[in-house]
Amino acid sequence: MPATRALSVRRTIVRMSSALLAFERLALMGLMYLLTGLILVNVVTRYARFPIYWIDESAVYCVVWLTFIGATCAVADPRMEEMNMLARMLT
C-alpha cells in the first residue's frame, strides 16, 4: 500500500511539474512578444522625436525575466545535457 501511495505522489508531482513547464513556456513566448513590441514602439517614438523613456527600463526587466524563466526551461529540457550535468553535480 505505501508503494502505491508513493507512486501516486510521484505522478502528481510529475504532472504539476509538467504543467508548470508548459506555463513557463507560454510566459516565455509572451515575454518575447512583449519585448519585440516594446523595442518596436521605442524605435518608432524615438524616430518621431517623442521618446518614451520608461520603455527602455521595461525592456531591460523583460530581458531579465526571459533569462531566469528560460534557464528553468533549459534545466527541464533533457536535450540540454550540459545543464543536467551541472544540476547533477550540485545535488
C-alpha positions in Angstrom: 0.0 0.0 0.0 2.7 2.6 0.8 4.4 1.9 -2.5 1.3 2.7 -4.4 0.8 5.9 -2.4 4.4 6.9 -3.2 3.9 6.2 -6.8 0.7 8.3 -6.8 2.5 11.2 -5.1 5.3 10.9 -7.7 2.8 11.0 -10.6 1.1 14.1 -9.1 4.5 15.9 -8.7 5.4 15.0 -12.3 2.1 16.3 -13.6 2.4 19.5 -11.6 6.0 20.0 -12.9 4.8 19.4 -16.5 2.0 21.9 -16.1 4.5 24.5 -14.6 6.8 23.9 -17.5 4.0 24.5 -20.0 3.1 27.7 -18.2 6.7 28.8 -18.2 7.0 28.2 -22.0 3.8 30.3 -22.6 5.3 33.0 -20.3 8.5 33.0 -22.4 6.5 33.4 -25.6 4.5 36.2 -24.2 7.6 38.0 -22.8 9.3 37.6 -26.2 6.3 39.2 -28.0 6.2 41.9 -25.3 9.9 42.6 -25.7 9.6 42.8 -29.5 6.7 45.2 -29.2 8.4 47.4 -26.6 11.5 47.7 -28.8 9.4 48.5 -31.9 7.5 51.2 -30.0 10.8 52.6 -28.7 12.3 52.8 -32.2 9.1 54.5 -33.6 8.8 57.0 -30.9 12.5 57.9 -31.0 12.2 58.4 -34.7 9.2 60.7 -34.2 11.3 62.6 -31.7 8.9 61.8 -28.9 10.9 59.2 -26.9 9.2 57.3 -24.0 12.0 56.6 -21.6 10.3 54.0 -19.4 10.2 51.7 -22.4 13.9 51.1 -22.1 13.6 50.1 -18.4 10.7 47.8 -19.3 12.7 46.1 -22.0 15.5 45.5 -19.5 13.2 43.9 -17.0 11.7 41.8 -19.7 15.1 40.5 -20.7 15.9 39.7 -17.0 12.7 37.7 -16.7 13.4 36.0 -20.0 16.8 34.9 -18.7 15.5 33.5 -15.4 12.5 31.7 -16.9 14.5 30.5 -19.9 17.1 29.0 -17.5 14.4 27.0 -15.7 13.1 25.7 -19.0 16.6 24.8 -20.1 17.2 22.8 -17.0 14.0 20.8 -17.5 14.8 20.0 -21.1 16.7 16.7 -21.4 18.4 17.8 -24.6 20.4 20.3 -22.5 22.9 17.8 -21.3 25.3 20.5 -20.0 22.7 21.9 -17.8 21.7 18.5 -16.5 25.3 17.7 -15.7 25.6 20.9 -13.7 22.4 20.1 -11.8 23.6 16.6 -11.0 26.9 18.0 -9.7 25.2 20.4 -7.5 22.8 17.8 -5.9 
